[in-house]
Amino acid sequence: MTDLMISRSPEILGGAPVFAGTRVPVRILMEHLEAGDCLDEFLEDYPTVSRSQAIAVLEQAKAMLAGGENEAFA
């Protein structure tokens, strides 16, 4: 499911992983959470990212960290 939530293209931000259909880098979500912001604050700042996209990315990261996923983000 996450592969539909994240895209990469050399034409968009040099190929950095972004939320599909946006120019918002996935790393921005992680930076917001690291700074202590809640998910709602991130979504307010980046309204082009849907809640389902953000949650899917977080679930994928959780699975990767738990050893349930061997692949990096697509």
N, C-alpha and C positions, 0 to 999 in steps of 0.2 A: 504494500500500500504506500509505503514511504516513497518509492520510486516515482509515484505520481504526485507527490508533494514537493519534491526537490528536483530542480533541473540545473544543468550546467551547459553553458554555451560560451565559446571564445568571444562572442560578440557582446555578452552581458557580463560586465565586471570582470573581464579577463578569465572567465571560466570558473569563477568562485561559485560554490553551491548556493543557490538562491531558492526561495520558496517559489514553486511553479507559478507562472503567470505574473510574477512580480520582479522587481529589481532589488528585493530585500535579501541581503545575505543571511544565511542560516546562523552564522556566527553572531549576528546582532542579537538574536534571541538569547543565546548563551551569555553574551555580555550583559544583557539586561538582568538576567537571573543572577548572575555572579555579583552584580552590583546591589542585589537585594530587592529589585523590582519584582512585582508579581506579574503573572501572565497577562492579567487584564491591562496593566500599564503598558506592556509591550504592544498588545493589540490596539490600544488607543493610539499609541505613537505610530503604528504601522497598520492602518486599516485595510490595506490591500491583502494582508495575510489573514486567513480565516482561522478561527479557533481550532477547527479540525486539522488544518495543516500543522499548526504549532504543536498540538497534542500528539499527532502522528510522529513528528520529528523527535519529540521528547521520549516517546515510547520506544522508538528505534534506538536512540542513544542509550536508554536504560537497558534494553536487550543486549546491546553491544557490550556495555560495561559488565553485565551479569554473565557474559560468555555465551549468550544464546544466539549470537549473530557473529559470523566471522567476516562479513563484508563491511567495508566502509560505505558511507553514503554514496549513492549513485551519482 
